[in-house]
Amino acid sequence: MLDELATLIRRKHIHERATDTLTRIQHSEPMTLIHPSEVDFEAACDPEQKGN
């Protein structure tokens, strides 16, 4: 994914900007993406379900 991002930035902008962007990404905090089921998502959004 970073490779594709760098290629896109290089094509649309200057190389320095691509390098700076990749450096920022590499030094950023890691994050975890979750993909909850529809039931879990609805339960998390429902204030009545809090604490259950």
N, C-alpha and C positions, 0 to 999 in steps of 0.2 A: 504494500500500500504506500509506503513512504517513497518507493521508487517511482510509482505512478504520479504521486504528488509533485515530486521534484521535476519530473519531465514536464508536467503541465505548467508549473511555475516558470521553468526555463523557457518554454515556448511563449508564454504570455508576458513575461517580465524579464528582467536581467538575471544573469547567473548569480550575482551577489545576493540578490533577494532570495533566490532559491536556497542558497547555502545558509543564509540567516534563518530562513524558515525551518529548514531541517535541523539546524542546531537548536532552535527553540523547542522543537518537538522532542528531540533526543534528550534534552535536559528537563523536560516537564515531568510532572508527577504521573506515574502510571495510573490508569483507570481501568475499571472492570465494567464491561457491558453485560447486562443481564437481559434475558428474554423471558419474562414471566408468561405463564399461561394466561389466558383471558380471565379465568376464575381468580387466579392470584392477583392479577392487576386490578380487577374489580374490588376484591377484598381489601387491597391496600388503599384504594381510593375512597372506599365507603367509610365514613366516620363512625358508623355504628359497629364496624368490625374491629376498631382499634382495641388493642389489648387482648384480642381473641387468638 
